[in-house]
Amino acid sequence: METIRYDYGSNYASLDDIQGRTNDANALRDEVNKVFAALSGVYEGDAAATLQQKHIQISQMMDNILTEITQTRSGGNQSQEDAAALDKHLAGGF
């Protein structure tokens, strides 16, 4: 019979890495917003409107990605906590 072994330390380290990349992605989103803000003062008319539309599209894509990453990390945290609780419960039966 095979056993499943959780390496809680490595799992938590991976979840911390995901949080770090999430923070990096948020910083990148802020930088992108700064670039679009700077460009908005340069263009007029249809070019400005098109630039604004692209800004909205890129912002929505980045928001969607960040939401998915955050939900994945949250699910990973919950799974980790559930596994630890189950392990503790099962260990109590011995």
Secondary structure, 3 states (H helix, E strand, C coil): CCCCCCCHHHHHHHHHHHHHHHHHHHHHHHHHHHHHHHHHCCCCHHHHHHHHHHHHHHHHHHHHHHHHHHHHHHHHHHHHHHHHHHHHHHHCCC
